[in-house]
Amino acid sequence: MQQRVDRVLHSPTIELALIGLILTSVLLVFIEVGLPFGSAGHATVVGVQHWLTGIFWLELGLRGWSARNKQRFIKNYWWDILAVVPFPTQIVVLRLLRLLRLLRVGILLNRNL
């Protein structure tokens, strides 16, 4: 079962979908920073970010579960783990750590192109 999950997670279709989700998430970070805190638009963007973060947690959880070598998983995905840690919305600088996901986009594009 773990090998099947690992194979699916490393398929080009899933990796390209992740690229799209990561780019959407990064765009939303910029939008979120520019909106006034507490506005209706800000609340919507934060809500979408929470959904995306949930998807990233699920994806990383499945990758960690299916990884043969857990230490190697941590070594390869530490920036992704850091990028999905829930930080308080009032501390904008820490929320910008989500831009670390762009590193993952580079890796996925390199692997698929």
VEXMI-469370 format. One record per atom (N, C-alpha, C): atom name; x, y, z; residue in one letter. Coordinates in steps of 0.2 Angstrom, whole numbers, padded with zeros to 4 digits, m for minus. Atoms other than C-alpha are relative to their C-alpha. Last residue first. Example, Ala and Ser with C-alpha at 12.3 -4.5 7.8 and 13.67 -1.06 7.14 Angstrom:
+------+-------+-------+-------+------+
! atom !    c1 !    c2 !    c3 ! rest !
+------+-------+-------+-------+------+
!    N ! m0004 ! m0006 ! m0001 !    s !
!   CA !  0068 ! m0005 !  0036 !    s !
!    C ! m0004 !  0005 !  0003 !    s !
!    N !  0004 ! m0006 !  0000 !    a !
!   CA !  0062 ! m0022 !  0039 !    a !
!    C !  0004 !  0006 !  0000 !    a !
+------+-------+-------+-------+------+
***
This chain:
+------+-------+-------+-------+------+
! atom !    c1 !    c2 !    c3 ! rest !
+------+-------+-------+-------+------+
!    N ! m0002 ! m0002 !  0007 !    l !
!   CA !  0053 !  0094 ! m0088 !    l !
!    C !  0006 ! m0003 ! m0002 !    l !
!    N !  0005 !  0002 !  0005 !    n !
!   CA !  0045 !  0084 ! m0074 !    n !
!    C !  0001 !  0003 ! m0007 !    n !
!    N !  0001 !  0007 !  0001 !    r !
!   CA !  0059 !  0083 ! m0062 !    r !
!    C ! m0004 ! m0001 ! m0006 !    r !
!    N ! m0006 !  0003 !  0003 !    n !
!   CA !  0065 !  0101 ! m0065 !    n !
!    C ! m0001 ! m0007 ! m0001 !    n !
!    N !  0000 ! m0001 !  0007 !    l !
!   CA !  0047 !  0107 ! m0063 !    l !
!    C !  0007 ! m0003 ! m0003 !    l !
!    N !  0005 !  0004 !  0004 !    l !
!   CA !  0045 !  0098 ! m0047 !    l !
!    C !  0001 !  0001 ! m0007 !    l !
!    N ! m0001 !  0007 ! m0001 !    i !
!   CA !  0061 !  0105 ! m0039 !    i !
!    C ! m0004 ! m0005 ! m0005 !    i !
!    N ! m0006 !  0001 !  0004 !    g !
!   CA !  0058 !  0122 ! m0045 !    g !
!    C !  0002 ! m0007 !  0000 !    g !
!    N !  0002 !  0000 !  0007 !    v !
!   CA !  0040 !  0121 ! m0038 !    v !
!    C !  0006 ! m0001 ! m0004 !    v !
!    N !  0003 !  0006 !  0002 !    r !
!   CA !  0047 !  0115 ! m0021 !    r !
!    C ! m0002 !  0000 ! m0008 !    r !
!    N ! m0005 !  0004 !  0001 !    l !
!   CA !  0058 !  0130 ! m0019 !    l !
!    C ! m0002 ! m0007 ! m0003 !    l !
!    N ! m0003 ! m0002 !  0006 !    l !
!   CA !  0043 !  0141 ! m0022 !    l !
!    C !  0006 ! m0005 ! m0002 !    l !
!    N !  0003 !  0004 !  0005 !    r !
!   CA !  0035 !  0133 ! m0007 !    r !
!    C !  0003 !  0000 ! m0007 !    r !
!    N ! m0005 !  0005 !  0001 !    l !
!   CA !  0048 !  0143 !  0003 !    l !
!    C ! m0003 ! m0006 ! m0004 !    l !
!    N ! m0003 !  0000 !  0006 !    l !
!   CA !  0036 !  0157 !  0000 !    l !
!    C !  0005 ! m0005 ! m0001 !    l !
!    N !  0003 !  0004 !  0005 !    r !
!   CA !  0026 !  0151 !  0014 !    r !
!    C !  0003 !  0000 ! m0007 !    r !
!    N ! m0004 !  0006 !  0001 !    l !
!   CA !  0039 !  0159 !  0025 !    l !
!    C ! m0003 ! m0005 ! m0005 !    l !
!    N ! m0004 !  0000 !  0007 !    l !
!   CA !  0030 !  0175 !  0021 !    l !
!    C !  0004 ! m0006 !  0000 !    l !
!    N !  0004 !  0003 !  0006 !    r !
!   CA !  0018 !  0170 !  0035 !    r !
!    C !  0003 !  0000 ! m0006 !    r !
!    N !  0000 !  0007 ! m0001 !    l !
!   CA !  0032 !  0173 !  0048 !    l !
!    C ! m0004 ! m0003 ! m0006 !    l !
!    N ! m0007 !  0002 !  0002 !    v !
!   CA !  0035 !  0191 !  0042 !    v !
!    C !  0000 ! m0008 !  0000 !    v !
!    N ! m0001 !  0001 !  0007 !    v !
!   CA !  0016 !  0194 !  0043 !    v !
!    C !  0007 ! m0003 ! m0003 !    v !
!    N ! m0008 ! m0001 !  0001 !    i !
!   CA !  0015 !  0191 !  0061 !    i !
!    C !  0001 ! m0002 ! m0007 !    i !
!    N ! m0002 ! m0007 ! m0002 !    q !
!   CA ! m0004 !  0195 !  0064 !    q !
!    C !  0008 !  0001 ! m0002 !    q !
!    N !  0000 ! m0004 !  0006 !    t !
!   CA ! m0009 !  0179 !  0054 !    t !
!    C !  0002 !  0007 !  0002 !    t !
!    N !  0005 ! m0005 ! m0001 !    p !
!   CA ! m0002 !  0168 !  0068 !    p !
!    C ! m0001 !  0005 ! m0006 !    p !
!    N ! m0003 ! m0006 ! m0003 !    f !
!   CA !  0009 !  0155 !  0060 !    f !
!    C ! m0006 !  0004 !  0002 !    f !
!    N !  0005 ! m0006 ! m0001 !    p !
!   CA !  0002 !  0138 !  0055 !    p !
!    C !  0003 !  0005 !  0005 !    p !
!    N !  0001 ! m0001 ! m0007 !    v !
!   CA !  0017 !  0127 !  0050 !    v !
!    C ! m0005 !  0006 !  0000 !    v !
!    N !  0007 !  0001 ! m0002 !    v !
!   CA !  0015 !  0124 !  0031 !    v !
!    C ! m0002 !  0000 !  0008 !    v !
!    N !  0004 ! m0005 !  0004 !    a !
!   CA !  0031 !  0132 !  0025 !    a !
!    C ! m0008 ! m0001 !  0002 !    a !
!    N !  0000 ! m0007 ! m0003 !    l !
!   CA !  0041 !  0124 !  0038 !    l !
!    C ! m0005 !  0004 ! m0003 !    l !
!    N !  0003 !  0001 ! m0007 !    i !
!   CA !  0036 !  0106 !  0033 !    i !
!    C !  0000 !  0007 !  0003 !    i !
!    N !  0007 !  0001 !  0001 !    d !
!   CA !  0039 !  0111 !  0015 !    d !
!    C ! m0003 !  0000 !  0006 !    d !
!    N !  0003 ! m0007 !  0001 !    w !
!   CA !  0056 !  0118 !  0020 !    w !
!    C ! m0007 ! m0001 ! m0002 !    w !
!    N !  0001 ! m0004 ! m0006 !    w !
!   CA !  0060 !  0101 !  0029 !    w !
!    C ! m0002 !  0007 ! m0002 !    w !
!    N !  0007 ! m0004 ! m0001 !    y !
!   CA !  0055 !  0091 !  0014 !    y !
!    C !  0000 !  0004 !  0006 !    y !
!    N !  0003 ! m0002 !  0006 !    n !
!   CA !  0071 !  0082 !  0008 !    n !
!    C ! m0005 !  0005 !  0000 !    n !
!    N ! m0005 ! m0003 !  0003 !    k !
!   CA !  0080 !  0080 !  0025 !    k !
!    C ! m0002 !  0004 ! m0007 !    k !
!    N ! m0001 ! m0006 ! m0003 !    i !
!   CA !  0064 !  0075 !  0033 !    i !
!    C !  0005 !  0005 ! m0003 !    i !
!    N !  0006 ! m0004 !  0001 !    f !
!   CA !  0061 !  0062 !  0020 !    f !
!    C !  0000 !  0007 !  0003 !    f !
!    N ! m0001 ! m0003 !  0007 !    r !
!   CA !  0079 !  0056 !  0021 !    r !
!    C ! m0006 !  0005 ! m0002 !    r !
!    N ! m0005 ! m0006 ! m0001 !    q !
!   CA !  0076 !  0054 !  0040 !    q !
!    C !  0001 !  0003 ! m0007 !    q !
!    N !  0003 ! m0006 ! m0003 !    k !
!   CA !  0060 !  0044 !  0037 !    k !
!    C !  0005 !  0006 !  0000 !    k !
!    N ! m0005 ! m0003 ! m0005 !    n !
!   CA !  0068 !  0032 !  0025 !    n !
!    C ! m0002 !  0006 !  0002 !    n !
!    N ! m0004 !  0006 ! m0003 !    r !
!   CA !  0055 !  0021 !  0016 !    r !
!    C !  0005 !  0002 !  0005 !    r !
!    N ! m0008 ! m0001 !  0001 !    a !
!   CA !  0044 !  0036 !  0013 !    a !
!    C !  0003 ! m0006 !  0004 !    a !
!    N ! m0002 !  0005 !  0005 !    s !
!   CA !  0025 !  0031 !  0012 !    s !
!    C !  0008 !  0000 ! m0001 !    s !
!    N !  0002 !  0007 ! m0002 !    w !
!   CA !  0020 !  0039 !  0029 !    w !
!    C !  0003 ! m0005 ! m0005 !    w !
!    N ! m0003 !  0003 ! m0006 !    g !
!   CA !  0030 !  0054 !  0026 !    g !
!    C ! m0001 ! m0007 !  0001 !    g !
!    N ! m0007 !  0000 !  0002 !    r !
!   CA !  0024 !  0057 !  0008 !    r !
!    C !  0004 ! m0003 !  0006 !    r !
!    N !  0000 !  0006 !  0004 !    l !
!   CA !  0006 !  0054 !  0014 !    l !
!    C !  0007 ! m0002 ! m0002 !    l !
!    N !  0002 !  0005 ! m0004 !    g !
!   CA !  0008 !  0067 !  0028 !    g !
!    C !  0001 ! m0007 ! m0004 !    g !
!    N ! m0006 !  0001 ! m0004 !    l !
!   CA !  0016 !  0079 !  0016 !    l !
!    C ! m0001 ! m0006 !  0005 !    l !
!    N ! m0005 !  0003 !  0005 !    e !
!   CA !  0001 !  0077 !  0004 !    e !
!    C !  0007 ! m0001 !  0004 !    e !
!    N !  0001 !  0006 !  0002 !    l !
!   CA ! m0011 !  0079 !  0018 !    l !
!    C !  0005 ! m0003 ! m0004 !    l !
!    N ! m0002 !  0004 ! m0006 !    w !
!   CA ! m0002 !  0094 !  0026 !    w !
!    C ! m0002 ! m0007 ! m0002 !    w !
!    N ! m0007 !  0001 !  0000 !    f !
!   CA ! m0002 !  0102 !  0008 !    f !
!    C !  0002 ! m0005 !  0006 !    f !
!    N ! m0002 !  0004 !  0005 !    i !
!   CA ! m0020 !  0099 !  0006 !    i !
!    C !  0007 ! m0001 !  0000 !    i !
!    N !  0003 !  0007 ! m0002 !    g !
!   CA ! m0024 !  0106 !  0023 !    g !
!    C !  0002 ! m0005 ! m0005 !    g !
!    N ! m0004 !  0003 ! m0005 !    t !
!   CA ! m0013 !  0121 !  0019 !    t !
!    C ! m0002 ! m0007 !  0002 !    t !
!    N ! m0006 !  0002 !  0003 !    l !
!   CA ! m0023 !  0124 !  0003 !    l !
!    C !  0005 ! m0003 !  0005 !    l !
!    N !  0001 !  0006 !  0004 !    w !
!   CA ! m0039 !  0124 !  0013 !    w !
!    C !  0006 ! m0003 ! m0003 !    w !
!    N !  0001 !  0005 ! m0005 !    h !
!   CA ! m0032 !  0136 !  0026 !    h !
!    C ! m0001 ! m0007 ! m0004 !    h !
!    N ! m0006 !  0002 ! m0002 !    q !
!   CA ! m0026 !  0147 !  0012 !    q !
!    C !  0000 ! m0006 !  0005 !    q !
!    N ! m0003 !  0003 !  0005 !    v !
!   CA ! m0043 !  0148 !  0005 !    v !
!    C !  0007 ! m0003 !  0001 !    v !
!    N !  0004 !  0007 !  0001 !    g !
!   CA ! m0050 !  0153 !  0021 !    g !
!    C !  0003 ! m0004 ! m0005 !    g !
!    N ! m0003 !  0004 ! m0005 !    v !
!   CA ! m0036 !  0166 !  0023 !    v !
!    C ! m0004 ! m0006 !  0000 !    v !
!    N ! m0006 !  0003 !  0002 !    v !
!   CA ! m0041 !  0173 !  0006 !    v !
!    C !  0003 ! m0004 !  0005 !    v !
!    N !  0001 !  0005 !  0005 !    t !
!   CA ! m0059 !  0174 !  0011 !    t !
!    C !  0007 ! m0003 ! m0002 !    t !
!    N !  0002 !  0006 ! m0003 !    a !
!   CA ! m0055 !  0183 !  0027 !    a !
!    C ! m0001 ! m0006 ! m0005 !    a !
!    N ! m0005 !  0004 ! m0004 !    h !
!   CA ! m0044 !  0195 !  0019 !    h !
!    C ! m0002 ! m0006 !  0003 !    h !
!    N ! m0005 !  0003 !  0005 !    g !
!   CA ! m0057 !  0199 !  0006 !    g !
!    C !  0005 ! m0003 !  0003 !    g !
!    N !  0003 !  0006 !  0002 !    a !
!   CA ! m0070 !  0202 !  0020 !    a !
!    C !  0004 ! m0004 ! m0005 !    a !
!    N !  0004 ! m0001 !  0005 !    s !
!   CA ! m0058 !  0214 !  0029 !    s !
!    C ! m0003 ! m0007 ! m0003 !    s !
!    N !  0007 !  0000 ! m0002 !    g !
!   CA ! m0051 !  0209 !  0045 !    g !
!    C ! m0005 !  0002 ! m0005 !    g !
!    N !  0002 !  0005 ! m0005 !    f !
!   CA ! m0033 !  0214 !  0041 !    f !
!    C ! m0007 !  0000 !  0002 !    f !
!    N !  0000 ! m0002 ! m0007 !    p !
!   CA ! m0032 !  0226 !  0026 !    p !
!    C ! m0002 ! m0006 !  0005 !    p !
!    N !  0007 ! m0002 ! m0002 !    l !
!   CA ! m0027 !  0217 !  0010 !    l !
!    C !  0000 !  0002 !  0008 !    l !
!    N !  0002 ! m0007 !  0003 !    g !
!   CA ! m0009 !  0218 !  0003 !    g !
!    C ! m0007 !  0002 !  0003 !    g !
!    N ! m0004 ! m0005 ! m0003 !    v !
!   CA ! m0002 !  0204 !  0014 !    v !
!    C ! m0002 !  0007 ! m0002 !    v !
!    N !  0001 !  0000 ! m0007 !    e !
!   CA ! m0016 !  0192 !  0009 !    e !
!    C !  0004 !  0006 !  0004 !    e !
!    N !  0007 ! m0003 ! m0001 !    i !
!   CA ! m0014 !  0196 ! m0009 !    i !
!    C ! m0002 !  0001 !  0007 !    i !
!    N ! m0001 ! m0007 !  0001 !    f !
!   CA !  0005 !  0192 ! m0008 !    f !
!    C ! m0007 !  0004 !  0000 !    f !
!    N ! m0004 ! m0003 ! m0005 !    v !
!   CA !  0001 !  0176 !  0001 !    v !
!    C !  0001 !  0007 ! m0001 !    v !
!    N !  0004 ! m0002 ! m0005 !    l !
!   CA ! m0013 !  0172 ! m0011 !    l !
!    C !  0004 !  0003 !  0006 !    l !
!    N !  0004 ! m0006 !  0002 !    l !
!   CA ! m0001 !  0172 ! m0025 !    l !
!    C ! m0004 !  0002 !  0005 !    l !
!    N ! m0004 ! m0006 !  0000 !    v !
!   CA !  0010 !  0160 ! m0016 !    v !
!    C ! m0003 !  0006 ! m0002 !    v !
!    N ! m0001 ! m0002 ! m0007 !    s !
!   CA ! m0005 !  0148 ! m0013 !    s !
!    C !  0005 !  0006 !  0001 !    s !
!    N !  0006 ! m0003 ! m0002 !    t !
!   CA ! m0010 !  0148 ! m0031 !    t !
!    C !  0001 !  0003 !  0007 !    t !
!    N !  0000 ! m0006 !  0003 !    l !
!   CA !  0008 !  0144 ! m0036 !    l !
!    C ! m0006 !  0004 !  0002 !    l !
!    N ! m0006 ! m0004 ! m0003 !    i !
!   CA !  0009 !  0130 ! m0024 !    i !
!    C !  0000 !  0007 ! m0002 !    i !
!    N !  0002 ! m0002 ! m0006 !    l !
!   CA ! m0008 !  0123 ! m0030 !    l !
!    C !  0005 !  0005 !  0004 !    l !
!    N !  0006 ! m0005 !  0001 !    g !
!   CA ! m0003 !  0124 ! m0048 !    g !
!    C ! m0002 !  0002 !  0007 !    g !
!    N ! m0003 ! m0006 !  0002 !    i !
!   CA !  0014 !  0115 ! m0044 !    i !
!    C ! m0005 !  0006 ! m0001 !    i !
!    N ! m0004 ! m0003 ! m0006 !    l !
!   CA !  0005 !  0102 ! m0034 !    l !
!    C !  0003 !  0007 ! m0002 !    l !
!    N !  0005 ! m0003 ! m0004 !    a !
!   CA ! m0006 !  0098 ! m0049 !    a !
!    C !  0002 !  0004 !  0006 !    a !
!    N !  0003 ! m0006 !  0003 !    l !
!   CA !  0009 !  0096 ! m0059 !    l !
!    C ! m0005 !  0003 !  0003 !    l !
!    N ! m0005 ! m0005 ! m0001 !    e !
!   CA !  0016 !  0084 ! m0046 !    e !
!    C ! m0002 !  0006 ! m0004 !    e !
!    N !  0000 ! m0002 ! m0007 !    i !
!   CA !  0000 !  0074 ! m0045 !    i !
!    C !  0005 !  0006 !  0000 !    i !
!    N !  0007 ! m0003 ! m0001 !    t !
!   CA ! m0001 !  0072 ! m0064 !    t !
!    C !  0000 !  0003 !  0006 !    t !
!    N !  0000 ! m0006 !  0003 !    p !
!   CA !  0018 !  0068 ! m0066 !    p !
!    C ! m0007 !  0004 !  0001 !    p !
!    N !  0003 !  0000 !  0007 !    s !
!   CA !  0016 !  0054 ! m0054 !    s !
!    C !  0000 !  0007 ! m0003 !    s !
!    N ! m0005 ! m0002 !  0004 !    h !
!   CA !  0027 !  0055 ! m0038 !    h !
!    C ! m0002 !  0000 ! m0008 !    h !
!    N ! m0002 ! m0007 ! m0002 !    l !
!   CA !  0012 !  0055 ! m0026 !    l !
!    C !  0006 !  0002 ! m0005 !    l !
!    N !  0006 ! m0005 !  0002 !    v !
!   CA !  0004 !  0040 ! m0036 !    v !
!    C !  0003 !  0007 !  0002 !    v !
!    N !  0000 ! m0001 !  0007 !    r !
!   CA !  0020 !  0030 ! m0034 !    r !
!    C ! m0005 !  0005 ! m0003 !    r !
!    N ! m0006 ! m0004 !  0002 !    d !
!   CA !  0022 !  0034 ! m0016 !    d !
!    C !  0000 !  0001 ! m0007 !    d !
!    N !  0001 ! m0007 ! m0001 !    v !
!   CA !  0004 !  0029 ! m0013 !    v !
!    C !  0006 !  0004 ! m0002 !    v !
!    N !  0005 ! m0002 !  0005 !    r !
!   CA !  0007 !  0012 ! m0022 !    r !
!    C ! m0001 !  0008 !  0002 !    r !
!    N ! m0004 ! m0001 !  0006 !    q !
!   CA !  0023 !  0009 ! m0012 !    q !
!    C ! m0005 !  0003 ! m0005 !    q !
!    N ! m0004 ! m0006 !  0000 !    q !
!   CA !  0014 !  0012 !  0004 !    q !
!    C !  0003 !  0002 ! m0006 !    q !
!    N !  0004 ! m0006 !  0000 !    m !
!   CA !  0000 !  0000 !  0000 !    m !
!    C !  0004 !  0006 !  0000 !    m !
+------+-------+-------+-------+------+
***
